């Protein structure tokens, strides 16, 4: 390493130029202070984001410090307070999740947000994951970049060590905040930094560089397995949220786990820990045909139904208990349950005259509904009709039912009652139902 300088930083930033705007994740600590100063000095279009977790009594003072430093540099600063909710993953992990959600929320297309992770952070991450029994993906450590929200998260300081950044800050007489949590033995990372890493360095000098090299090798291996998995997934079906069990069963256990991890990541979700994924996959594959097993974790859910695996959000939206009036001249947006639209047609869909004669209301299943479809001599239970069409149970409960007056006329864009169907030359309204993917990229699939 040749030391950290503005020129070295400009070289490190080359892969991401040009950038319409570079956000700096600015905590006020030494590392992010150096990152901010170097970015401004190199002439990049910089804005700063300070996330206030509200976990320390002095967090308000830290925000004021960041505001003063940004004002001195002529940098726009956004202070974003967040609420940290510990859902069992630990306070550190919960704070990190809230922080990255704030990062994602501010990014416009083409923009980047840079964090100040460096070589020593990478080494601590790899060592911590080794101690936790990580797999090959975990050994790859902190990635240099990844997609985040509508932009990208980048880490241009991964080629520099902490000592080089401190030397730069001292040379330029920068002021920063020392977070006491960084020296608190209660946190695993701080314990490693304060006690374990210095001891290992006395026996194995250059430990950080060794662990960083290990991360690069692991990253290369991880990329190879990911490419293999993506090639396999392209031939497993057209629906990105569905996997056929029979095809998956042809692979060995290690291959199946890798395929599932890649499948989950492709839908923008974080896979569960490997041990849990292995155990859950075994349950999914070995369950009797009449069972409906599920693997649920913090960021997703995999359910099995009729020989297929479905990737879903961890919690499905609950349909409203009351009906929703619908003027079919306008689309009906249903929070988390998609969008209904009625398109004019001839000889297809609902008979337009029926819609003009009675009010239209969208409801959801209560049980006991019946329909008589075109070509059927009598009505059948809606549950049976949906089962015959292979609609999974969790989707059945969330299908919009279109009532005209007090009669069930249609079920989403799947089923149409004969008494409401447009004749061959009659004006009709063809229904189209689409889930909104803005909140959950893996919406319930049919």
C-alpha positions as CSV (number, residue, x, y, z in Angstrom):
1,X,0.0,0.0,0.0
2,X,1.3,3.5,-0.9
3,X,-0.7,5.4,1.6
4,X,-4.0,7.2,1.3
5,X,-4.3,10.5,-0.7
6,X,-6.8,12.4,-2.8
7,X,-5.1,11.0,-5.9
8,X,-5.3,7.4,-4.6
9,X,-9.0,8.0,-3.8
10,X,-9.6,9.3,-7.3
11,X,-8.0,6.2,-8.7
12,X,-10.2,4.0,-6.4
13,X,-13.3,5.8,-7.6
14,X,-12.6,5.2,-11.3
15,X,-14.9,2.1,-11.7
16,X,-18.0,4.2,-10.7
17,X,-17.4,7.4,-12.7
18,X,-19.3,9.3,-13.9
19,X,-21.7,9.7,-11.0
20,X,-24.6,12.2,-11.1
21,X,-24.5,12.3,-7.3
22,X,-22.3,10.6,-4.7
23,X,-23.8,10.3,-1.2
24,X,-21.4,9.9,1.7
25,X,-22.6,7.8,4.6
26,X,-21.3,10.2,7.2
27,X,-21.3,9.1,10.8
28,X,-18.8,11.7,11.9
29,X,-16.2,9.2,12.8
30,X,-12.6,9.3,11.5
31,X,-13.2,6.9,8.5
32,X,-16.3,8.6,7.1
33,X,-14.7,12.1,7.8
34,X,-11.7,11.1,5.6
35,X,-14.1,9.7,2.9
36,X,-16.1,12.9,2.9
37,X,-13.0,15.2,2.7
38,X,-11.4,13.2,-0.1
39,X,-14.6,13.1,-2.1
40,X,-15.1,16.8,-1.9
41,X,-11.4,17.6,-2.6
42,X,-11.4,15.4,-5.7
43,X,-14.3,17.4,-7.1
44,X,-17.1,14.8,-7.1
45,X,-20.8,15.9,-6.8
46,X,-21.1,15.1,-3.1
47,X,-24.0,15.1,-0.6
48,X,-23.8,13.6,2.9
49,X,-26.3,11.5,4.8
50,X,-26.1,11.2,8.6
51,X,-28.3,8.4,10.1
52,X,-29.2,9.1,13.7
53,X,-30.1,5.8,15.4
54,X,-31.0,7.5,18.7
55,X,-29.2,4.8,20.7
56,X,-26.7,7.1,22.4
57,X,-27.5,10.1,24.6
58,X,-25.0,12.2,22.6
59,X,-26.4,11.3,19.2
60,X,-28.0,14.8,18.8
61,X,-24.6,16.4,19.4
62,X,-23.1,14.1,16.8
63,X,-25.6,15.2,14.2
64,X,-24.7,18.9,15.0
65,X,-21.0,18.1,14.6
66,X,-21.8,16.5,11.2
67,X,-23.8,19.5,10.2
68,X,-21.0,21.9,11.1
69,X,-18.4,19.9,9.2
70,X,-20.5,19.7,6.1
71,X,-21.3,23.4,6.2
72,X,-17.5,24.1,6.4
73,X,-17.0,21.9,3.3
74,X,-20.0,23.3,1.4
75,X,-21.7,19.9,1.3
76,X,-25.5,19.4,1.6
77,X,-26.3,17.2,4.6
78,X,-29.4,15.2,5.2
79,X,-29.9,14.0,8.8
80,X,-32.2,10.9,8.9
81,X,-33.5,9.8,12.3
82,X,-34.4,6.0,12.3
83,X,-36.1,3.7,14.8
84,X,-34.1,0.7,15.7
85,X,-36.3,-2.4,16.4
86,X,-34.5,-5.4,17.7
87,X,-36.4,-8.4,16.3
88,X,-34.1,-10.9,17.9
89,X,-31.1,-10.4,15.6
90,X,-29.3,-8.2,18.2
91,X,-29.1,-4.4,18.5
92,X,-26.0,-4.1,16.2
93,X,-27.7,-6.0,13.4
94,X,-31.0,-4.1,13.9
95,X,-29.2,-0.8,13.8
96,X,-27.4,-1.8,10.6
97,X,-30.7,-2.9,9.0
98,X,-32.3,0.5,9.8
99,X,-29.2,2.3,8.5
100,X,-29.2,0.5,5.2
101,X,-32.9,1.1,4.7
102,X,-32.2,4.8,5.1
103,X,-29.4,4.5,2.5
104,X,-31.7,2.8,0.1
105,X,-34.5,5.3,0.5
106,X,-32.5,8.3,-0.6
107,X,-30.9,6.9,-3.8
108,X,-32.2,8.0,-7.1
109,X,-31.4,6.0,-10.3
110,X,-27.7,6.2,-11.1
111,X,-26.7,7.6,-7.7
112,X,-24.2,5.9,-5.4
113,X,-23.8,6.0,-1.6
114,X,-20.3,5.3,-0.3
115,X,-19.4,3.9,3.0
116,X,-16.0,4.1,4.6
117,X,-15.2,0.4,5.1
118,X,-11.5,-0.3,4.9
119,X,-9.0,-3.2,5.0
120,X,-9.2,-3.6,8.8
121,X,-13.0,-3.7,8.7
122,X,-12.8,-6.4,6.0
123,X,-10.4,-8.4,8.1
124,X,-12.6,-8.1,11.2
125,X,-15.6,-9.2,9.2
126,X,-13.9,-12.3,7.8
127,X,-12.5,-13.3,11.2
128,X,-15.9,-12.8,12.8
129,X,-17.6,-14.9,10.2
130,X,-15.0,-17.7,10.5
131,X,-15.7,-17.8,14.2
132,X,-19.4,-18.1,13.5
133,X,-18.9,-21.0,11.1
134,X,-19.7,-19.1,7.9
135,X,-19.9,-20.7,4.4
136,X,-18.0,-19.6,1.2
137,X,-20.2,-16.6,0.7
138,X,-19.5,-15.3,4.2
139,X,-15.8,-15.7,3.7
140,X,-16.0,-13.3,0.8
141,X,-16.5,-10.6,3.4
142,X,-17.7,-7.1,2.5
143,X,-18.4,-6.6,-1.2
144,X,-16.9,-3.6,-3.0
145,X,-20.3,-2.7,-4.4
146,X,-23.9,-3.9,-4.7
147,X,-27.3,-2.7,-5.8
148,X,-29.2,-0.8,-3.2
149,X,-32.6,0.7,-3.7
150,X,-32.6,2.5,-7.1
151,X,-28.8,3.1,-7.0
152,X,-25.6,1.4,-5.8
153,X,-23.7,1.0,-2.5
154,X,-20.0,1.4,-3.0
155,X,-17.0,1.0,-0.7
156,X,-14.0,2.8,-2.3
157,X,-11.8,2.6,0.8
158,X,-11.5,-1.2,0.9
159,X,-8.0,-1.0,-0.5
160,X,-6.7,1.2,2.4
161,X,-6.0,0.4,6.1
162,X,-7.2,2.3,9.2
163,X,-3.7,3.6,9.9
164,X,-3.5,5.3,6.5
165,X,-6.9,7.0,7.0
166,X,-5.9,8.2,10.4
167,X,-2.6,9.6,8.9
168,X,-4.6,11.4,6.2
169,X,-7.0,12.9,8.8
170,X,-4.1,14.1,11.0
171,X,-2.2,15.5,8.0
172,X,-5.3,17.6,7.0
173,X,-6.2,18.5,10.6
174,X,-9.7,17.0,10.3
175,X,-11.9,16.7,13.4
176,X,-14.0,13.7,14.1
177,X,-16.1,11.9,16.7
178,X,-14.9,8.9,18.7
179,X,-17.9,6.6,19.3
180,X,-17.4,4.9,22.7
181,X,-19.4,1.9,21.4
182,X,-16.4,1.1,19.1
183,X,-14.4,0.2,22.3
184,X,-17.2,-1.6,24.1
185,X,-16.2,-5.3,24.7
186,X,-19.9,-6.2,24.8
187,X,-20.0,-6.2,21.0
188,X,-18.2,-9.0,19.2
189,X,-16.6,-6.8,16.6
190,X,-15.2,-4.4,19.2
191,X,-13.9,-7.3,21.2
192,X,-12.0,-8.6,18.2
193,X,-10.6,-5.2,17.4
194,X,-9.4,-4.4,20.9
195,X,-8.2,-7.8,22.1
196,X,-8.0,-10.5,19.5
197,X,-6.6,-8.9,16.4
198,X,-3.7,-7.1,18.1
199,X,-2.7,-10.5,19.7
200,X,-2.9,-12.3,16.4
201,X,-0.8,-9.6,14.7
202,X,2.0,-10.2,17.2
203,X,2.2,-13.8,15.9
204,X,1.1,-13.3,12.3
205,X,2.1,-9.8,11.1
206,X,0.0,-8.5,8.2
207,X,-3.1,-10.3,9.5
208,X,-5.5,-7.9,7.9
209,X,-3.9,-8.3,4.4
210,X,-3.9,-12.1,4.8
211,X,-7.6,-12.1,5.7
212,X,-8.4,-9.7,2.9
213,X,-6.6,-12.0,0.4
214,X,-8.7,-14.9,1.8
215,X,-11.8,-12.8,1.1
216,X,-10.8,-12.2,-2.5
217,X,-10.3,-16.0,-3.1
218,X,-13.6,-16.8,-1.5
219,X,-15.3,-14.1,-3.5
220,X,-13.9,-15.6,-6.7
221,X,-15.1,-19.1,-5.7
222,X,-18.5,-17.7,-4.7
223,X,-18.9,-16.0,-8.1
224,X,-18.2,-19.3,-9.9
225,X,-20.9,-21.2,-8.0
226,X,-23.3,-18.3,-8.5
227,X,-22.8,-18.4,-12.2
228,X,-23.4,-22.1,-12.3
229,X,-26.6,-21.8,-10.2
230,X,-27.9,-19.0,-12.5
231,X,-27.4,-21.2,-15.6
232,X,-29.3,-24.0,-14.0
233,X,-32.1,-21.7,-12.9
234,X,-32.7,-20.4,-16.4
235,X,-34.0,-23.8,-17.5
236,X,-36.1,-24.6,-14.4
237,X,-39.2,-22.6,-15.4
238,X,-40.6,-19.3,-16.6
239,X,-41.9,-18.0,-13.2
240,X,-38.9,-16.6,-11.2
241,X,-40.8,-17.2,-8.0
242,X,-41.5,-20.9,-8.6
243,X,-39.3,-23.9,-8.7
244,X,-40.4,-27.5,-9.6
245,X,-39.5,-29.9,-6.9
246,X,-39.0,-32.9,-9.3
247,X,-36.2,-31.0,-11.2
248,X,-34.6,-29.7,-8.0
249,X,-34.5,-33.3,-6.6
250,X,-32.1,-34.3,-9.4
251,X,-29.3,-32.3,-7.9
252,X,-27.3,-33.4,-4.8
253,X,-27.7,-31.7,-1.5
254,X,-24.9,-29.1,-1.9
255,X,-26.1,-28.2,-5.4
256,X,-29.7,-27.8,-4.2
257,X,-28.7,-25.5,-1.4
258,X,-26.6,-23.3,-3.8
259,X,-29.6,-23.2,-6.2
260,X,-32.0,-22.1,-3.5
261,X,-29.6,-19.4,-2.3
262,X,-29.2,-18.1,-5.8
263,X,-32.9,-18.3,-6.4
264,X,-33.7,-16.3,-3.3
265,X,-31.1,-13.7,-4.0
266,X,-32.4,-13.2,-7.6
267,X,-35.7,-12.0,-6.1
268,X,-34.0,-9.4,-4.0
269,X,-34.1,-11.3,-0.7
270,X,-31.5,-12.4,1.8
271,X,-31.2,-16.2,2.2
272,X,-31.6,-17.8,5.7
273,X,-28.5,-19.1,7.4
274,X,-27.1,-22.2,5.7
275,X,-27.9,-24.7,8.4
276,X,-31.5,-23.5,8.5
277,X,-31.8,-23.6,4.8
278,X,-30.5,-27.2,4.6
279,X,-32.9,-28.3,7.3
280,X,-35.8,-26.5,5.8
281,X,-35.0,-27.7,2.3
282,X,-35.0,-31.3,3.5
283,X,-38.4,-30.8,5.1
284,X,-39.8,-29.3,1.9
285,X,-38.5,-32.1,-0.3
286,X,-39.4,-35.0,2.0
287,X,-42.9,-33.9,2.9
288,X,-45.8,-36.1,1.8
289,X,-47.7,-34.9,-1.3
290,X,-50.8,-33.9,0.8
291,X,-48.7,-31.7,3.1
292,X,-47.9,-28.0,2.7
293,X,-44.6,-27.4,4.5
294,X,-43.0,-24.0,4.7
295,X,-39.6,-22.5,5.5
296,X,-40.0,-19.1,7.0
297,X,-37.2,-16.7,7.9
298,X,-36.8,-12.9,8.5
299,X,-36.7,-11.9,4.8
300,X,-38.8,-14.5,3.1
301,X,-40.9,-17.7,3.0
302,X,-40.7,-20.8,0.8
303,X,-43.9,-22.9,0.5
304,X,-44.5,-26.2,-1.3
305,X,-47.7,-26.9,-3.1
306,X,-48.4,-29.5,-5.8
307,X,-44.8,-30.3,-6.5
308,X,-43.6,-26.7,-6.7
309,X,-41.7,-24.4,-4.4
310,X,-43.0,-20.8,-4.1
311,X,-40.9,-17.9,-2.9
312,X,-43.1,-15.4,-0.9
313,X,-42.7,-12.5,1.4
314,X,-42.3,-13.5,5.1
315,X,-45.7,-12.0,5.9
316,X,-48.5,-11.9,3.4
317,X,-50.9,-9.0,3.4
318,X,-54.2,-9.4,5.1
319,X,-57.2,-8.7,2.9
320,X,-59.7,-6.1,4.2
321,X,-62.7,-7.4,6.1
322,X,-65.1,-5.0,4.3
323,X,-66.0,-4.6,0.6
324,X,-64.3,-2.0,-1.6
325,X,-66.7,-0.1,-3.9
326,X,-65.4,0.0,-7.5
327,X,-66.2,2.4,-10.3
328,X,-64.9,0.2,-13.1
329,X,-64.1,3.1,-15.3
330,X,-61.0,3.6,-13.1
331,X,-58.4,1.0,-11.9
332,X,-58.8,-0.1,-8.3
333,X,-55.6,0.1,-6.3
334,X,-55.7,-2.3,-3.3
335,X,-52.8,-1.7,-0.8
336,X,-50.4,-4.6,-0.9
337,X,-53.0,-6.7,-2.9
338,X,-52.4,-5.3,-6.3
339,X,-54.4,-3.5,-8.9
340,X,-57.6,-4.3,-10.7
341,X,-58.4,-2.9,-14.1
342,X,-61.4,-3.3,-16.4
343,X,-60.5,-2.9,-20.1
344,X,-63.3,-2.4,-22.7
345,X,-63.6,-5.4,-25.1
346,X,-66.1,-7.2,-27.3
347,X,-67.3,-10.7,-26.6
348,X,-65.0,-11.1,-23.6
349,X,-65.1,-10.5,-19.9
350,X,-68.0,-9.1,-17.9
351,X,-71.1,-8.0,-19.8
352,X,-71.0,-4.2,-19.8
353,X,-74.7,-3.8,-19.4
354,X,-74.6,-5.8,-16.1
355,X,-72.1,-3.3,-14.6
356,X,-74.4,-0.4,-15.4
357,X,-77.4,-2.0,-13.7
358,X,-76.0,-2.7,-10.2
359,X,-73.2,-1.4,-7.9
360,X,-69.8,-3.2,-8.1
361,X,-67.9,-4.2,-5.0
362,X,-64.7,-6.1,-4.5
363,X,-64.6,-8.5,-1.6
364,X,-62.4,-11.3,-0.4
365,X,-63.2,-14.9,0.5
366,X,-65.3,-15.6,3.6
367,X,-66.0,-19.3,2.7
368,X,-69.1,-20.9,1.1
369,X,-69.0,-18.9,-2.2
370,X,-70.3,-20.7,-5.3
371,X,-70.1,-19.9,-9.0
372,X,-71.6,-21.4,-12.2
373,X,-69.1,-21.1,-15.0
374,X,-69.8,-21.0,-18.7
375,X,-70.5,-24.5,-20.0
376,X,-71.3,-25.9,-16.5
377,X,-74.8,-27.2,-15.8
378,X,-74.7,-26.2,-12.1
379,X,-72.7,-24.0,-9.7
380,X,-69.7,-25.3,-7.8
381,X,-68.0,-24.3,-4.6
382,X,-65.4,-21.6,-5.3
383,X,-62.9,-23.6,-3.2
384,X,-63.2,-26.5,-5.5
385,X,-62.9,-24.4,-8.7
386,X,-59.7,-22.8,-7.4
387,X,-58.3,-26.2,-6.3
388,X,-59.0,-27.6,-9.8
389,X,-56.9,-24.8,-11.3
390,X,-54.0,-25.3,-8.9
391,X,-54.3,-22.0,-7.1
392,X,-52.3,-22.2,-3.9
393,X,-54.2,-21.8,-0.6
394,X,-52.4,-18.6,0.4
395,X,-53.3,-17.0,-2.9
396,X,-57.0,-18.1,-2.7
397,X,-57.5,-16.0,0.4
398,X,-56.2,-12.9,-1.4
399,X,-58.0,-13.1,-4.7
400,X,-60.3,-10.2,-5.3
401,X,-63.9,-11.3,-5.8
402,X,-66.0,-9.0,-7.9
403,X,-69.6,-8.8,-6.9
404,X,-72.3,-7.1,-9.0
405,X,-75.2,-6.4,-6.7
406,X,-75.2,-9.3,-4.3
407,X,-73.9,-11.9,-6.8
408,X,-70.4,-13.2,-7.4
409,X,-69.6,-12.2,-11.0
410,X,-65.8,-12.8,-11.3
411,X,-62.8,-14.0,-9.4
412,X,-59.9,-11.7,-10.3
413,X,-59.1,-12.4,-13.9
414,X,-59.3,-16.2,-13.4
415,X,-63.0,-17.1,-13.2
416,X,-66.2,-15.6,-14.7
417,X,-69.8,-16.5,-13.9
418,X,-71.9,-17.4,-16.9
419,X,-74.8,-15.1,-16.0
420,X,-72.4,-12.1,-16.2
421,X,-70.3,-13.2,-19.3
422,X,-70.4,-11.1,-22.4
423,X,-71.9,-12.8,-25.5
424,X,-70.0,-13.1,-28.8
425,X,-70.9,-9.6,-30.0
426,X,-71.7,-7.9,-26.8
427,X,-69.7,-5.0,-25.2
428,X,-67.6,-6.4,-22.4
429,X,-65.1,-5.5,-19.7
430,X,-62.0,-7.7,-19.5
431,X,-60.5,-7.9,-16.1
432,X,-56.8,-7.6,-15.4
433,X,-55.4,-8.2,-11.9
434,X,-51.7,-7.4,-11.1
435,X,-49.9,-7.5,-7.9
436,X,-47.9,-4.4,-7.0
437,X,-44.1,-5.3,-6.6
438,X,-43.1,-2.0,-5.1
439,X,-43.1,-3.3,-1.5
440,X,-42.4,-7.0,-2.1
441,X,-40.5,-8.0,-5.2
442,X,-41.7,-11.6,-4.7
443,X,-45.4,-11.2,-4.7
444,X,-47.6,-14.3,-4.3
445,X,-47.5,-16.2,-7.5
446,X,-50.3,-18.2,-9.2
